[in-house]
Amino acid sequence: MAKIPGPPSFDGLKRRMAKHRAENPTRKDHFVRQTYCLGLIDARAKAREWFDEFPKAAYWTEVESWRQLDGDRIEFTMRRLPSAD
């Protein structure tokens, strides 16, 4: 009686994935990011502009990080997916 073969080896796939990651080390995810440094009122307007243009439900838009600087300036990074499904 013939022996049933086991699952295929994933060694080739693992090597290709490792090679791809080694050749493209800076690409961690597929998000589009933009960092701004604006006054408080302008920062709010810019964030609102992103949420209006790229709705959170479709693009996963969010303020990824922010900090308050001297003189009422806000440095913040907006993040979204490059396209909606």
Summary of the structure (lengths in Angstrom):
residues: 85
radius of gyration: 21.7
end to end distance: 49.7
largest distance: 81.5
contacts: 163
relative contact order: 0.20
helix: 36%
strand: 28%
